[in-house]
Amino acid sequence: MIPSDHMLNAHGTVHGAIIFSLADYVFAAASNSYGKIAVGVSNNINFLSAGKRGETLTARAEEIKKNHKLAWYKIDVLNERELIATMEAMVYRKNQYFVDQVE
């Protein structure tokens, strides 16, 4: 994502809600990647550095652990130089699939 002027806060840096939204989007993609419905239960985000207008922000998710009901993820948001934020998040994994299962 490349933040534009309307994504900045009063200090001229990327608003925390924008960074959170990027992390949350990647969290949703990762946790639902099995085709099984996963819904967020909790998350915690830490903002480590300021993002700036025009720089590319990238988010990546790592699955830490999953079982049949829960899964835990670590999501990092980075710019070209450094770690901007890190999120820890958990999902509840429902029994329903939203894609057809191949047997």
C-alpha positions as a printed Julia matrix, in Angstrom:
103×3 Matrix{Float64}:
   0.0     0.0    0.0
   1.2     3.52  -0.76
  -0.39    5.99   1.7
  -1.71    9.25   0.28
  -2.56   12.59   1.93
  -6.01   11.54   3.18
  -4.37    8.66   5.13
  -2.22   10.96   7.29
  -2.84   12.08  10.85
  -2.4    15.57  12.32
   1.35   14.96  12.6
   1.73   14.28   8.88
   2.47   10.57   9.35
   0.34    7.56   8.39
  -2.67    7.28  10.69
  -2.61    4.25  12.99
  -6.02    3.15  11.68
  -4.55    2.82   8.18
  -1.67    0.68   9.44
  -4.1    -1.39  11.53
  -6.39   -1.9    8.52
  -3.51   -3.17   6.4
  -2.43   -5.6    9.14
  -6.04   -6.73   9.71
  -6.58   -7.32   5.98
  -3.51   -9.57   5.77
  -4.58  -11.33   8.99
  -7.98  -12.11   7.42
  -6.39  -13.37   4.2
  -3.97  -15.65   6.06
  -6.46  -17.03   8.56
  -9.08  -17.78   5.88
  -6.58  -19.26   3.41
  -7.63  -22.83   4.23
 -11.15  -22.18   2.94
 -12.58  -22.67   6.44
 -14.4   -19.7    7.96
 -12.14  -17.97  10.48
 -13.33  -14.99  12.5
 -11.15  -12.67  14.56
 -11.32  -13.08  18.33
  -8.58  -10.76  19.54
  -5.59   -8.76  18.42
  -2.94   -6.46  19.78
  -0.93   -4.05  17.67
   2.26   -2.22  18.57
   3.31    0.82  16.54
   7.1     0.97  16.39
   7.9     3.66  13.79
   6.0     6.28  11.83
   4.87    5.57   8.29
   5.19    8.39   5.77
   3.13    9.55   2.81
   4.22    8.02  -0.47
   6.36    5.21   0.91
   5.36    1.61   0.24
   3.97   -0.26   3.23
   3.93   -4.05   3.11
   2.29   -6.49   5.52
   3.09  -10.16   5.98
   1.45  -12.76   8.19
   2.96  -15.81   9.83
   0.81  -18.57  11.26
   2.25  -19.37  14.68
  -0.06  -22.24  15.66
  -3.44  -23.66  14.74
  -5.71  -26.4   15.96
  -9.23  -27.39  14.96
 -10.84  -24.38  16.74
  -8.24  -21.6   17.1
  -5.27  -20.17  15.23
  -2.64  -17.59  16.19
  -0.85  -15.19  13.83
   1.92  -12.62  13.87
   1.56   -9.83  11.33
   4.34   -7.35  10.55
   3.92   -4.05   8.69
   7.11   -2.72   7.11
   8.26    0.13   4.92
  11.33   -0.06   2.67
  13.67    0.42   5.65
  12.18   -0.85   8.88
   9.42   -2.5   10.88
   6.53   -0.05  11.36
   4.13   -2.17  13.43
   3.6    -5.69  14.65
   0.27   -7.37  15.45
  -0.53  -10.55  17.33
  -3.96  -11.95  16.52
  -6.17  -14.97  17.14
  -9.1   -16.41  15.18
 -11.88  -18.83  15.96
 -12.08  -21.48  13.2
 -15.7   -22.41  12.48
 -16.7   -25.81  11.15
 -18.05  -24.37   7.89
 -16.02  -24.04   4.71
 -16.65  -21.27   2.18
 -14.99  -23.19  -0.67
 -15.77  -26.68  -1.91
 -13.57  -29.37  -0.39
 -11.81  -31.83  -2.68
 -11.62  -35.34  -1.31
